[in-house]
Amino acid sequence: MSTADHIKSEGETTNQKQFWLQCYVSALTRLNPKEAAKEADESLVVCNERWATAPTVASWRFAHQFPVGTTFDANSDKNL
């Protein structure tokens, strides 16, 4: 299985182990292994803190995102 096939089959999501490994390998280009492991650990902590309470963004939903035949109330917040 090629890397591209693996990414497609996994749905382009990265788990914590993969993220840590990517951080570690990246840090190895400039640090010794022990320091790279520490930096990867810190990166994972920062990432988890950042996405523990992900910000929400209000956005408009458009008519083409609803099934055919859906009716809309112009005065309703349900269209947001």
All heavy atoms as a GROMACS GRO file, in nm:
protein
  632
    1MET      N    1   0.085  -0.118   0.000
    1MET     CA    2   0.000   0.000   0.000
    1MET      C    3   0.089   0.124   0.000
    1MET      O    4   0.178   0.138   0.082
    1MET     CB    5  -0.090  -0.004   0.124
    1MET     CG    6  -0.176   0.118   0.138
    1MET     SD    7  -0.277   0.125   0.289
    1MET     CE    8  -0.391  -0.006   0.260
    2SER      N    9   0.063   0.214  -0.093
    2SER     CA   10   0.142   0.336  -0.101
    2SER      C   11   0.099   0.434   0.007
    2SER      O   12  -0.006   0.418   0.069
    2SER     CB   13   0.125   0.401  -0.239
    2SER     OG   14  -0.004   0.457  -0.249
    3THR      N   15   0.180   0.534   0.028
    3THR     CA   16   0.147   0.636   0.128
    3THR      C   17   0.017   0.707   0.092
    3THR      O   18  -0.067   0.733   0.177
    3THR     CB   19   0.262   0.738   0.139
    3THR    OG1   20   0.381   0.668   0.172
    3THR    CG2   21   0.232   0.842   0.245
    4ALA      N   22   0.000   0.737  -0.036
    4ALA     CA   23  -0.122   0.806  -0.080
    4ALA      C   24  -0.245   0.720  -0.053
    4ALA      O   25  -0.348   0.770  -0.007
    4ALA     CB   26  -0.114   0.840  -0.228
    5ASP      N   27  -0.236   0.590  -0.077
    5ASP     CA   28  -0.347   0.500  -0.050
    5ASP      C   29  -0.376   0.494   0.099
    5ASP      O   30  -0.489   0.489   0.143
    5ASP     CB   31  -0.320   0.359  -0.102
    5ASP     CG   32  -0.316   0.353  -0.254
    5ASP    OD1   33  -0.381   0.438  -0.318
    5ASP    OD2   34  -0.249   0.262  -0.307
    6HIS      N   35  -0.270   0.493   0.180
    6HIS     CA   36  -0.286   0.488   0.325
    6HIS      C   37  -0.358   0.613   0.376
    6HIS      O   38  -0.449   0.605   0.457
    6HIS     CB   39  -0.150   0.474   0.394
    6HIS     CG   40  -0.159   0.472   0.542
    6HIS    ND1   41  -0.214   0.367   0.611
    6HIS    CD2   42  -0.124   0.563   0.636
    6HIS    CE1   43  -0.209   0.393   0.740
    6HIS    NE2   44  -0.155   0.512   0.758
    7ILE      N   45  -0.320   0.729   0.324
    7ILE     CA   46  -0.384   0.854   0.365
    7ILE      C   47  -0.531   0.853   0.327
    7ILE      O   48  -0.616   0.888   0.406
    7ILE     CB   49  -0.312   0.977   0.304
    7ILE    CG1   50  -0.176   0.994   0.370
    7ILE    CG2   51  -0.395   1.103   0.321
    7ILE    CD1   52  -0.090   1.100   0.306
    8LYS      N   53  -0.562   0.808   0.205
    8LYS     CA   54  -0.700   0.803   0.161
    8LYS      C   55  -0.781   0.708   0.248
    8LYS      O   56  -0.893   0.736   0.285
    8LYS     CB   57  -0.708   0.761   0.015
    8LYS     CG   58  -0.662   0.866  -0.082
    8LYS     CD   59  -0.669   0.816  -0.224
    8LYS     CE   60  -0.607   0.915  -0.319
    8LYS     NZ   61  -0.597   0.860  -0.454
    9SER      N   62  -0.723   0.593   0.280
    9SER     CA   63  -0.797   0.495   0.359
    9SER      C   64  -0.816   0.541   0.503
    9SER      O   65  -0.910   0.503   0.568
    9SER     CB   66  -0.727   0.359   0.356
    9SER     OG   67  -0.604   0.365   0.426
   10GLU      N   68  -0.728   0.623   0.553
   10GLU     CA   69  -0.739   0.673   0.690
   10GLU      C   70  -0.822   0.801   0.697
   10GLU      O   71  -0.848   0.852   0.804
   10GLU     CB   72  -0.599   0.699   0.748
   10GLU     CG   73  -0.517   0.575   0.769
   10GLU     CD   74  -0.578   0.483   0.873
   10GLU    OE1   75  -0.627   0.533   0.976
   10GLU    OE2   76  -0.578   0.362   0.849
   11GLY      N   77  -0.858   0.859   0.586
   11GLY     CA   78  -0.942   0.978   0.586
   11GLY      C   79  -0.869   1.106   0.623
   11GLY      O   80  -0.929   1.200   0.670
   12GLU      N   81  -0.739   1.110   0.604
   12GLU     CA   82  -0.658   1.229   0.628
   12GLU      C   83  -0.662   1.280   0.772
   12GLU      O   84  -0.647   1.398   0.796
   12GLU     CB   85  -0.696   1.340   0.531
   12GLU     CG   86  -0.666   1.308   0.386
   12GLU     CD   87  -0.685   1.428   0.296
   12GLU    OE1   88  -0.664   1.541   0.343
   12GLU    OE2   89  -0.721   1.408   0.181
   13THR      N   90  -0.688   1.192   0.867
   13THR     CA   91  -0.682   1.234   1.006
   13THR      C   92  -0.552   1.183   1.066
   13THR      O   93  -0.498   1.082   1.025
   13THR     CB   94  -0.800   1.178   1.088
   13THR    OG1   95  -0.798   1.035   1.079
   13THR    CG2   96  -0.932   1.230   1.036
   14THR      N   97  -0.501   1.256   1.162
   14THR     CA   98  -0.377   1.220   1.228
   14THR      C   99  -0.408   1.193   1.374
   14THR      O  100  -0.467   1.277   1.441
   14THR     CB  101  -0.276   1.335   1.218
   14THR    OG1  102  -0.253   1.364   1.080
   14THR    CG2  103  -0.145   1.299   1.283
   15ASN      N  104  -0.367   1.076   1.423
   15ASN     CA  105  -0.388   1.050   1.565
   15ASN      C  106  -0.271   1.107   1.645
   15ASN      O  107  -0.173   1.156   1.588
   15ASN     CB  108  -0.411   0.901   1.592
   15ASN     CG  109  -0.291   0.815   1.558
   15ASN    OD1  110  -0.176   0.860   1.567
   15ASN    ND2  111  -0.317   0.692   1.520
   16GLN      N  112  -0.278   1.098   1.777
   16GLN     CA  113  -0.175   1.160   1.860
   16GLN      C  114  -0.039   1.094   1.842
   16GLN      O  115   0.064   1.162   1.844
   16GLN     CB  116  -0.216   1.153   2.007
   16GLN     CG  117  -0.330   1.248   2.038
   16GLN     CD  118  -0.358   1.258   2.187
   16GLN    OE1  119  -0.297   1.191   2.268
   16GLN    NE2  120  -0.450   1.344   2.221
   17LYS      N  121  -0.037   0.964   1.823
   17LYS     CA  122   0.090   0.894   1.804
   17LYS      C  123   0.157   0.940   1.674
   17LYS      O  124   0.277   0.968   1.673
   17LYS     CB  125   0.066   0.743   1.799
   17LYS     CG  126   0.192   0.661   1.786
   17LYS     CD  127   0.158   0.512   1.789
   17LYS     CE  128   0.282   0.429   1.776
   17LYS     NZ  129   0.250   0.284   1.781
   18GLN      N  130   0.079   0.953   1.567
   18GLN     CA  131   0.134   1.000   1.439
   18GLN      C  132   0.184   1.143   1.452
   18GLN      O  133   0.289   1.179   1.400
   18GLN     CB  134   0.028   0.990   1.329
   18GLN     CG  135  -0.008   0.848   1.292
   18GLN     CD  136  -0.131   0.844   1.204
   18GLN    OE1  137  -0.221   0.928   1.216
   18GLN    NE2  138  -0.136   0.747   1.115
   19PHE      N  139   0.105   1.227   1.520
   19PHE     CA  140   0.145   1.367   1.538
   19PHE      C  141   0.276   1.376   1.616
   19PHE      O  142   0.367   1.449   1.578
   19PHE     CB  143   0.034   1.444   1.611
   19PHE     CG  144   0.069   1.588   1.638
   19PHE    CD1  145   0.062   1.682   1.536
   19PHE    CD2  146   0.110   1.629   1.764
   19PHE    CE1  147   0.095   1.815   1.560
   19PHE    CE2  148   0.143   1.761   1.789
   19PHE     CZ  149   0.136   1.853   1.686
   20TRP      N  150   0.285   1.299   1.726
   20TRP     CA  151   0.406   1.300   1.806
   20TRP      C  152   0.526   1.256   1.722
   20TRP      O  153   0.632   1.317   1.726
   20TRP     CB  154   0.392   1.210   1.929
   20TRP     CG  155   0.510   1.218   2.020
   20TRP    CD1  156   0.524   1.302   2.126
   20TRP    CD2  157   0.633   1.144   2.011
   20TRP    NE1  158   0.648   1.284   2.186
   20TRP    CE2  159   0.717   1.187   2.116
   20TRP    CE3  160   0.680   1.046   1.927
   20TRP    CZ2  161   0.844   1.136   2.138
   20TRP    CZ3  162   0.808   0.994   1.948
   20TRP    CH2  163   0.888   1.038   2.053
   21LEU      N  164   0.509   1.150   1.644
   21LEU     CA  165   0.618   1.099   1.562
   21LEU      C  166   0.662   1.202   1.458
   21LEU      O  167   0.781   1.221   1.434
   21LEU     CB  168   0.576   0.969   1.494
   21LEU     CG  169   0.685   0.896   1.416
   21LEU    CD1  170   0.801   0.860   1.507
   21LEU    CD2  171   0.630   0.771   1.352
   22GLN      N  172   0.565   1.272   1.397
   22GLN     CA  173   0.600   1.376   1.300
   22GLN      C  174   0.677   1.489   1.366
   22GLN      O  175   0.774   1.540   1.310
   22GLN     CB  176   0.473   1.430   1.233
   22GLN     CG  177   0.407   1.330   1.141
   22GLN     CD  178   0.271   1.377   1.093
   22GLN    OE1  179   0.218   1.479   1.137
   22GLN    NE2  180   0.211   1.300   1.003
   23CYS      N  181   0.634   1.529   1.486
   23CYS     CA  182   0.706   1.634   1.560
   23CYS      C  183   0.847   1.589   1.595
   23CYS      O  184   0.943   1.664   1.583
   23CYS     CB  185   0.630   1.671   1.687
   23CYS     SG  186   0.474   1.754   1.658
   24TYR      N  187   0.857   1.464   1.641
   24TYR     CA  188   0.988   1.409   1.681
   24TYR      C  189   1.084   1.405   1.563
   24TYR      O  190   1.197   1.452   1.573
   24TYR     CB  191   0.968   1.270   1.740
   24TYR     CG  192   1.096   1.201   1.779
   24TYR    CD1  193   1.170   1.245   1.888
   24TYR    CD2  194   1.145   1.093   1.707
   24TYR    CE1  195   1.288   1.182   1.926
   24TYR    CE2  196   1.263   1.030   1.743
   24TYR     CZ  197   1.334   1.075   1.851
   24TYR     OH  198   1.452   1.014   1.887
   25VAL      N  199   1.040   1.351   1.452
   25VAL     CA  200   1.127   1.341   1.334
   25VAL      C  201   1.166   1.480   1.286
   25VAL      O  202   1.281   1.503   1.249
   25VAL     CB  203   1.057   1.260   1.222
   25VAL    CG1  204   1.135   1.267   1.092
   25VAL    CG2  205   1.040   1.114   1.267
   26SER      N  206   1.072   1.573   1.288
   26SER     CA  207   1.102   1.710   1.247
   26SER      C  208   1.207   1.772   1.340
   26SER      O  209   1.301   1.837   1.293
   26SER     CB  210   0.974   1.793   1.250
   26SER     OG  211   1.002   1.926   1.219
   27ALA      N  212   1.193   1.750   1.469
   27ALA     CA  213   1.288   1.807   1.566
   27ALA      C  214   1.425   1.742   1.555
   27ALA      O  215   1.526   1.804   1.586
   27ALA     CB  216   1.233   1.793   1.707
   28LEU      N  217   1.432   1.617   1.510
   28LEU     CA  218   1.560   1.548   1.497
   28LEU      C  219   1.653   1.615   1.396
   28LEU      O  220   1.774   1.598   1.403
   28LEU     CB  221   1.540   1.402   1.455
   28LEU     CG  222   1.506   1.304   1.565
   28LEU    CD1  223   1.479   1.166   1.505
   28LEU    CD2  224   1.615   1.297   1.670
   29THR      N  225   1.596   1.694   1.306
   29THR     CA  226   1.680   1.762   1.207
   29THR      C  227   1.765   1.871   1.270
   29THR      O  228   1.862   1.915   1.211
   29THR     CB  229   1.595   1.824   1.094
   29THR    OG1  230   1.507   1.922   1.150
   29THR    CG2  231   1.515   1.717   1.021
   30ARG      N  232   1.728   1.913   1.396
   30ARG     CA  233   1.803   2.021   1.458
   30ARG      C  234   1.841   1.996   1.603
   30ARG      O  235   1.913   2.075   1.663
   30ARG     CB  236   1.727   2.153   1.445
   30ARG     CG  237   1.588   2.148   1.496
   30ARG     CD  238   1.510   2.274   1.458
   30ARG     NE  239   1.369   2.255   1.474
   30ARG     CZ  240   1.305   2.245   1.589
   30ARG    NH1  241   1.372   2.256   1.701
   30ARG    NH2  242   1.176   2.228   1.592
   31LEU      N  243   1.791   1.885   1.663
   31LEU     CA  244   1.819   1.856   1.803
   31LEU      C  245   1.868   1.713   1.820
   31LEU      O  246   1.846   1.629   1.733
   31LEU     CB  247   1.691   1.874   1.887
   31LEU     CG  248   1.626   2.013   1.886
   31LEU    CD1  249   1.490   2.008   1.953
   31LEU    CD2  250   1.715   2.114   1.954
   32ASN      N  251   1.926   1.685   1.936
   32ASN     CA  252   1.963   1.546   1.964
   32ASN      C  253   1.836   1.469   2.002
   32ASN      O  254   1.733   1.531   2.031
   32ASN     CB  255   2.072   1.538   2.072
   32ASN     CG  256   2.026   1.583   2.208
   32ASN    OD1  257   1.919   1.542   2.254
   32ASN    ND2  258   2.105   1.666   2.274
   33PRO      N  259   1.840   1.336   2.003
   33PRO     CA  260   1.719   1.257   2.026
   33PRO      C  261   1.644   1.288   2.156
   33PRO      O  262   1.520   1.294   2.156
   33PRO     CB  263   1.769   1.113   2.022
   33PRO     CG  264   1.888   1.118   1.933
   33PRO     CD  265   1.952   1.251   1.962
   34LYS      N  266   1.714   1.307   2.266
   34LYS     CA  267   1.646   1.336   2.393
   34LYS      C  268   1.573   1.470   2.388
   34LYS      O  269   1.459   1.482   2.433
   34LYS     CB  270   1.745   1.335   2.509
   34LYS     CG  271   1.786   1.196   2.550
   34LYS     CD  272   1.872   1.200   2.675
   34LYS     CE  273   1.910   1.058   2.714
   34LYS     NZ  274   1.986   1.054   2.840
   35GLU      N  275   1.638   1.572   2.333
   35GLU     CA  276   1.575   1.704   2.322
   35GLU      C  277   1.460   1.699   2.222
   35GLU      O  278   1.357   1.765   2.242
   35GLU     CB  279   1.677   1.808   2.280
   35GLU     CG  280   1.781   1.838   2.388
   35GLU     CD  281   1.892   1.930   2.339
   35GLU    OE1  282   1.907   1.947   2.216
   35GLU    OE2  283   1.965   1.983   2.424
   36ALA      N  284   1.474   1.620   2.116
   36ALA     CA  285   1.367   1.607   2.016
   36ALA      C  286   1.244   1.542   2.080
   36ALA      O  287   1.130   1.583   2.053
   36ALA     CB  288   1.416   1.526   1.896
   37ALA      N  289   1.266   1.442   2.165
   37ALA     CA  290   1.154   1.376   2.232
   37ALA      C  291   1.082   1.474   2.326
   37ALA      O  292   0.958   1.477   2.331
   37ALA     CB  293   1.203   1.255   2.310
   38LYS      N  294   1.160   1.556   2.398
   38LYS     CA  295   1.099   1.657   2.486
   38LYS      C  296   1.016   1.757   2.406
   38LYS      O  297   0.906   1.795   2.445
   38LYS     CB  298   1.207   1.731   2.564
   38LYS     CG  299   1.259   1.658   2.683
   38LYS     CD  300   1.358   1.746   2.760
   38LYS     CE  301   1.409   1.676   2.883
   38LYS     NZ  302   1.502   1.762   2.960
   39GLU      N  303   1.072   1.801   2.294
   39GLU     CA  304   0.999   1.898   2.211
   39GLU      C  305   0.872   1.836   2.154
   39GLU      O  306   0.768   1.902   2.148
   39GLU     CB  307   1.087   1.949   2.098
   39GLU     CG  308   1.017   2.056   2.017
   39GLU     CD  309   1.110   2.137   1.930
   39GLU    OE1  310   1.217   2.178   1.978
   39GLU    OE2  311   1.073   2.159   1.814
   40ALA      N  312   0.877   1.710   2.113
   40ALA     CA  313   0.758   1.643   2.061
   40ALA      C  314   0.653   1.630   2.171
   40ALA      O  315   0.533   1.649   2.146
   40ALA     CB  316   0.795   1.507   2.005
   41ASP      N  317   0.696   1.599   2.294
   41ASP     CA  318   0.603   1.591   2.407
   41ASP      C  319   0.535   1.725   2.430
   41ASP      O  320   0.413   1.733   2.449
   41ASP     CB  321   0.676   1.548   2.535
   41ASP     CG  322   0.720   1.403   2.532
   41ASP    OD1  323   0.665   1.324   2.452
   41ASP    OD2  324   0.812   1.368   2.609
   42GLU      N  325   0.615   1.832   2.430
   42GLU     CA  326   0.560   1.967   2.450
   42GLU      C  327   0.464   2.005   2.338
   42GLU      O  328   0.359   2.066   2.363
   42GLU     CB  329   0.672   2.069   2.461
   42GLU     CG  330   0.756   2.056   2.586
   42GLU     CD  331   0.878   2.148   2.587
   42GLU    OE1  332   0.883   2.242   2.506
   42GLU    OE2  333   0.967   2.125   2.670
   43SER      N  334   0.497   1.968   2.216
   43SER     CA  335   0.411   1.999   2.102
   43SER      C  336   0.276   1.930   2.116
   43SER      O  337   0.171   1.989   2.087
   43SER     CB  338   0.477   1.955   1.971
   43SER     OG  339   0.595   2.027   1.949
   44LEU      N  340   0.278   1.807   2.162
   44LEU     CA  341   0.153   1.732   2.181
   44LEU      C  342   0.067   1.795   2.290
   44LEU      O  343  -0.054   1.808   2.275
   44LEU     CB  344   0.184   1.586   2.214
   44LEU     CG  345   0.066   1.491   2.219
   44LEU    CD1  346  -0.007   1.488   2.086
   44LEU    CD2  347   0.114   1.352   2.255
   45VAL      N  348   0.130   1.839   2.398
   45VAL     CA  349   0.057   1.905   2.507
   45VAL      C  350  -0.007   2.034   2.456
   45VAL      O  351  -0.125   2.059   2.481
   45VAL     CB  352   0.150   1.933   2.628
   45VAL    CG1  353   0.084   2.026   2.728
   45VAL    CG2  354   0.190   1.802   2.694
   46VAL      N  355   0.070   2.114   2.384
   46VAL     CA  356   0.017   2.240   2.330
   46VAL      C  357  -0.099   2.214   2.235
   46VAL      O  358  -0.202   2.281   2.240
   46VAL     CB  359   0.129   2.320   2.260
   46VAL    CG1  360   0.072   2.437   2.181
   46VAL    CG2  361   0.230   2.369   2.362
   47CYS      N  362  -0.085   2.114   2.152
   47CYS     CA  363  -0.191   2.080   2.056
   47CYS      C  364  -0.318   2.038   2.130
   47CYS      O  365  -0.428   2.082   2.096
   47CYS     CB  366  -0.143   1.968   1.965
   47CYS     SG  367  -0.264   1.919   1.842
   48ASN      N  368  -0.303   1.952   2.230
   48ASN     CA  369  -0.420   1.907   2.306
   48ASN      C  370  -0.488   2.022   2.380
   48ASN      O  371  -0.611   2.028   2.386
   48ASN     CB  372  -0.381   1.795   2.403
   48ASN     CG  373  -0.355   1.666   2.332
   48ASN    OD1  374  -0.407   1.640   2.224
   48ASN    ND2  375  -0.272   1.583   2.392
   49GLU      N  376  -0.409   2.112   2.436
   49GLU     CA  377  -0.466   2.228   2.504
   49GLU      C  378  -0.541   2.317   2.406
   49GLU      O  379  -0.648   2.369   2.435
   49GLU     CB  380  -0.357   2.309   2.575
   49GLU     CG  381  -0.301   2.242   2.697
   49GLU     CD  382  -0.180   2.314   2.754
   49GLU    OE1  383  -0.134   2.415   2.693
   49GLU    OE2  384  -0.130   2.271   2.859
   50ARG      N  385  -0.483   2.334   2.289
   50ARG     CA  386  -0.543   2.422   2.187
   50ARG      C  387  -0.678   2.370   2.140
   50ARG      O  388  -0.773   2.443   2.124
   50ARG     CB  389  -0.447   2.434   2.067
   50ARG     CG  390  -0.507   2.495   1.941
   50ARG     CD  391  -0.545   2.641   1.965
   50ARG     NE  392  -0.591   2.705   1.845
   50ARG     CZ  393  -0.720   2.715   1.811
   50ARG    NH1  394  -0.813   2.664   1.885
   50ARG    NH2  395  -0.755   2.777   1.700
   51TRP      N  396  -0.688   2.239   2.117
   51TRP     CA  397  -0.809   2.184   2.059
   51TRP      C  398  -0.903   2.123   2.162
   51TRP      O  399  -1.008   2.069   2.127
   51TRP     CB  400  -0.774   2.081   1.952
   51TRP     CG  401  -0.706   2.149   1.838
   51TRP    CD1  402  -0.574   2.140   1.805
   51TRP    CD2  403  -0.762   2.242   1.745
   51TRP    NE1  404  -0.546   2.221   1.697
   51TRP    CE2  405  -0.659   2.284   1.658
   51TRP    CE3  406  -0.890   2.294   1.727
   51TRP    CZ2  407  -0.682   2.375   1.555
   51TRP    CZ3  408  -0.911   2.384   1.623
   51TRP    CH2  409  -0.807   2.423   1.540
   52ALA      N  410  -0.871   2.136   2.292
   52ALA     CA  411  -0.962   2.086   2.396
   52ALA      C  412  -1.094   2.162   2.392
   52ALA      O  413  -1.200   2.107   2.413
   52ALA     CB  414  -0.897   2.096   2.532
   53THR      N  415  -1.084   2.291   2.367
   53THR     CA  416  -1.203   2.375   2.353
   53THR      C  417  -1.192   2.450   2.221
   53THR      O  418  -1.155   2.567   2.218
   53THR     CB  419  -1.217   2.474   2.470
   53THR    OG1  420  -1.095   2.550   2.478
   53THR    CG2  421  -1.242   2.404   2.602
   54ALA      N  422  -1.220   2.381   2.115
   54ALA     CA  423  -1.208   2.440   1.981
   54ALA      C  424  -1.311   2.552   1.964
   54ALA      O  425  -1.426   2.538   2.006
   54ALA     CB  426  -1.229   2.334   1.874
   55PRO      N  427  -1.269   2.662   1.907
   55PRO     CA  428  -1.363   2.773   1.886
   55PRO      C  429  -1.469   2.736   1.783
   55PRO      O  430  -1.442   2.662   1.689
   55PRO     CB  431  -1.273   2.886   1.834
   55PRO     CG  432  -1.156   2.816   1.774
   55PRO     CD  433  -1.137   2.691   1.854
   56THR      N  434  -1.589   2.785   1.804
   56THR     CA  435  -1.696   2.762   1.706
   56THR      C  436  -1.710   2.887   1.620
   56THR      O  437  -1.686   2.999   1.666
   56THR     CB  438  -1.829   2.731   1.775
   56THR    OG1  439  -1.861   2.839   1.863
   56THR    CG2  440  -1.821   2.602   1.855
   57VAL      N  441  -1.750   2.866   1.499
   57VAL     CA  442  -1.766   2.976   1.405
   57VAL      C  443  -1.906   2.968   1.346
   57VAL      O  444  -1.946   2.864   1.293
   57VAL     CB  445  -1.662   2.967   1.290
   57VAL    CG1  446  -1.685   3.077   1.189
   57VAL    CG2  447  -1.523   2.970   1.347
   58ALA      N  448  -1.982   3.074   1.360
   58ALA     CA  449  -2.115   3.078   1.300
   58ALA      C  450  -2.100   3.095   1.150
   58ALA      O  451  -2.016   3.172   1.102
   58ALA     CB  452  -2.196   3.194   1.357
   59SER      N  453  -2.176   3.021   1.076
   59SER     CA  454  -2.169   3.034   0.930
   59SER      C  455  -2.307   3.014   0.871
   59SER      O  456  -2.394   2.950   0.931
   59SER     CB  457  -2.071   2.931   0.871
   59SER     OG  458  -2.118   2.801   0.896
   60TRP      N  459  -2.325   3.068   0.755
   60TRP     CA  460  -2.452   3.053   0.685
   60TRP      C  461  -2.457   2.917   0.619
   60TRP      O  462  -2.359   2.867   0.568
   60TRP     CB  463  -2.466   3.161   0.579
   60TRP     CG  464  -2.489   3.296   0.637
   60TRP    CD1  465  -2.394   3.390   0.665
   60TRP    CD2  466  -2.613   3.351   0.677
   60TRP    NE1  467  -2.452   3.501   0.721
   60TRP    CE2  468  -2.586   3.480   0.729
   60TRP    CE3  469  -2.743   3.306   0.674
   60TRP    CZ2  470  -2.687   3.562   0.776
   60TRP    CZ3  471  -2.843   3.388   0.722
   60TRP    CH2  472  -2.815   3.515   0.773
   61ARG      N  473  -2.574   2.857   0.619
   61ARG     CA  474  -2.596   2.735   0.542
   61ARG      C  475  -2.677   2.776   0.420
   61ARG      O  476  -2.773   2.852   0.430
   61ARG     CB  477  -2.670   2.630   0.625
   61ARG     CG  478  -2.582   2.580   0.739
   61ARG     CD  479  -2.643   2.461   0.804
   61ARG     NE  480  -2.751   2.505   0.892
   61ARG     CZ  481  -2.835   2.423   0.953
   61ARG    NH1  482  -2.824   2.294   0.936
   61ARG    NH2  483  -2.929   2.469   1.032
   62PHE      N  484  -2.640   2.727   0.307
   62PHE     CA  485  -2.702   2.766   0.182
   62PHE      C  486  -2.803   2.661   0.136
   62PHE      O  487  -2.795   2.544   0.175
   62PHE     CB  488  -2.596   2.788   0.075
   62PHE     CG  489  -2.502   2.900   0.110
   62PHE    CD1  490  -2.379   2.873   0.168
   62PHE    CD2  491  -2.537   3.033   0.090
   62PHE    CE1  492  -2.293   2.976   0.203
   62PHE    CE2  493  -2.452   3.136   0.125
   62PHE     CZ  494  -2.330   3.107   0.181
   63ALA      N  495  -2.897   2.702   0.053
   63ALA     CA  496  -3.004   2.614   0.008
   63ALA      C  497  -2.951   2.489  -0.061
   63ALA      O  498  -3.011   2.382  -0.050
   63ALA     CB  499  -3.098   2.690  -0.086
   64HIS      N  500  -2.838   2.498  -0.129
   64HIS     CA  501  -2.786   2.380  -0.199
   64HIS      C  502  -2.732   2.274  -0.102
   64HIS      O  503  -2.703   2.164  -0.142
   64HIS     CB  504  -2.677   2.420  -0.300
   64HIS     CG  505  -2.551   2.470  -0.238
   64HIS    ND1  506  -2.532   2.604  -0.208
   64HIS    CD2  507  -2.439   2.405  -0.199
   64HIS    CE1  508  -2.412   2.619  -0.155
   64HIS    NE2  509  -2.353   2.501  -0.147
   65GLN      N  510  -2.722   2.306   0.027
   65GLN     CA  511  -2.675   2.209   0.125
   65GLN      C  512  -2.790   2.128   0.186
   65GLN      O  513  -2.767   2.040   0.266
   65GLN     CB  514  -2.599   2.281   0.237
   65GLN     CG  515  -2.472   2.346   0.189
   65GLN     CD  516  -2.407   2.431   0.296
   65GLN    OE1  517  -2.475   2.508   0.362
   65GLN    NE2  518  -2.277   2.418   0.311
   66PHE      N  519  -2.913   2.159   0.149
   66PHE     CA  520  -3.031   2.091   0.202
   66PHE      C  521  -3.092   2.000   0.096
   66PHE      O  522  -3.074   2.023  -0.024
   66PHE     CB  523  -3.135   2.194   0.249
   66PHE     CG  524  -3.090   2.274   0.367
   66PHE    CD1  525  -3.018   2.391   0.353
   66PHE    CD2  526  -3.118   2.230   0.496
   66PHE    CE1  527  -2.976   2.464   0.462
   66PHE    CE2  528  -3.076   2.303   0.607
   66PHE     CZ  529  -3.006   2.420   0.590
   67PRO      N  530  -3.166   1.899   0.138
   67PRO     CA  531  -3.232   1.812   0.040
   67PRO      C  532  -3.331   1.888  -0.046
   67PRO      O  533  -3.389   1.989  -0.002
   67PRO     CB  534  -3.304   1.709   0.127
   67PRO     CG  535  -3.243   1.718   0.261
   67PRO     CD  536  -3.188   1.857   0.274
   68VAL      N  537  -3.353   1.839  -0.166
   68VAL     CA  538  -3.450   1.900  -0.257
   68VAL      C  539  -3.587   1.898  -0.190
   68VAL      O  540  -3.627   1.799  -0.129
   68VAL     CB  541  -3.454   1.823  -0.391
   68VAL    CG1  542  -3.566   1.874  -0.480
   68VAL    CG2  543  -3.320   1.833  -0.460
   69GLY      N  544  -3.659   2.008  -0.199
   69GLY     CA  545  -3.793   2.016  -0.142
   69GLY      C  546  -3.796   2.080  -0.004
   69GLY      O  547  -3.904   2.100   0.051
   70THR      N  548  -3.682   2.114   0.053
   70THR     CA  549  -3.678   2.178   0.184
   70THR      C  550  -3.733   2.319   0.172
   70THR      O  551  -3.701   2.391   0.079
   70THR     CB  552  -3.534   2.184   0.238
   70THR    OG1  553  -3.483   2.052   0.245
   70THR    CG2  554  -3.528   2.248   0.374
   71THR      N  555  -3.819   2.356   0.266
   71THR     CA  556  -3.871   2.494   0.267
   71THR      C  557  -3.802   2.572   0.377
   71THR      O  558  -3.760   2.515   0.478
   71THR     CB  559  -4.024   2.494   0.289
   71THR    OG1  560  -4.052   2.427   0.411
   71THR    CG2  561  -4.096   2.426   0.173
   72PHE      N  562  -3.793   2.701   0.359
   72PHE     CA  563  -3.720   2.786   0.452
   72PHE      C  564  -3.809   2.897   0.504
   72PHE      O  565  -3.889   2.954   0.430
   72PHE     CB  566  -3.599   2.849   0.382
   72PHE     CG  567  -3.503   2.747   0.329
   72PHE    CD1  568  -3.507   2.708   0.197
   72PHE    CD2  569  -3.410   2.688   0.413
   72PHE    CE1  570  -3.419   2.614   0.149
   72PHE    CE2  571  -3.322   2.593   0.366
   72PHE     CZ  572  -3.327   2.556   0.233
   73ASP      N  573  -3.792   2.930   0.630
   73ASP     CA  574  -3.862   3.042   0.693
   73ASP      C  575  -3.762   3.157   0.699
   73ASP      O  576  -3.660   3.148   0.767
   73ASP     CB  577  -3.910   3.002   0.832
   73ASP     CG  578  -3.980   3.116   0.905
   73ASP    OD1  579  -4.002   3.223   0.842
   73ASP    OD2  580  -4.010   3.099   1.024
   74ALA      N  581  -3.789   3.264   0.631
   74ALA     CA  582  -3.695   3.376   0.622
   74ALA      C  583  -3.669   3.440   0.759
   74ALA      O  584  -3.566   3.503   0.778
   74ALA     CB  585  -3.749   3.481   0.526
   75ASN      N  586  -3.759   3.424   0.855
   75ASN     CA  587  -3.744   3.487   0.985
   75ASN      C  588  -3.686   3.392   1.090
   75ASN      O  589  -3.683   3.426   1.208
   75ASN     CB  590  -3.878   3.540   1.034
   75ASN     CG  591  -3.933   3.647   0.941
   75ASN    OD1  592  -3.857   3.727   0.891
   75ASN    ND2  593  -4.062   3.643   0.916
   76SER      N  594  -3.640   3.276   1.049
   76SER     CA  595  -3.593   3.177   1.144
   76SER      C  596  -3.441   3.175   1.152
   76SER      O  597  -3.372   3.194   1.053
   76SER     CB  598  -3.644   3.037   1.103
   76SER     OG  599  -3.586   2.939   1.185
   77ASP      N  600  -3.390   3.148   1.273
   77ASP     CA  601  -3.245   3.131   1.290
   77ASP      C  602  -3.200   2.993   1.250
   77ASP      O  603  -3.082   2.964   1.251
   77ASP     CB  604  -3.207   3.157   1.436
   77ASP     CG  605  -3.212   3.303   1.472
   77ASP    OD1  606  -3.211   3.387   1.380
   77ASP    OD2  607  -3.219   3.334   1.592
   78LYS      N  608  -3.293   2.904   1.217
   78LYS     CA  609  -3.256   2.767   1.176
   78LYS      C  610  -3.179   2.768   1.044
   78LYS      O  611  -3.113   2.672   1.011
   78LYS     CB  612  -3.382   2.680   1.164
   78LYS     CG  613  -3.443   2.649   1.300
   78LYS     CD  614  -3.576   2.580   1.297
   78LYS     CE  615  -3.596   2.480   1.188
   78LYS     NZ  616  -3.726   2.412   1.195
   79ASN      N  617  -3.186   2.877   0.969
   79ASN     CA  618  -3.115   2.886   0.842
   79ASN      C  619  -2.969   2.926   0.861
   79ASN      O  620  -2.895   2.937   0.766
   79ASN     CB  621  -3.185   2.984   0.749
   79ASN     CG  622  -3.325   2.941   0.715
   79ASN    OD1  623  -3.355   2.821   0.718
   79ASN    ND2  624  -3.411   3.036   0.684
   80LEU      N  625  -2.929   2.956   0.983
   80LEU     CA  626  -2.791   2.994   1.011
   80LEU      C  627  -2.704   2.873   1.024
   80LEU      O  628  -2.741   2.771   1.066
   80LEU     CB  629  -2.781   3.078   1.138
   80LEU     CG  630  -2.838   3.218   1.129
   80LEU    CD1  631  -2.828   3.285   1.265
   80LEU    CD2  632  -2.767   3.301   1.025
   0.00000   0.00000   0.00000
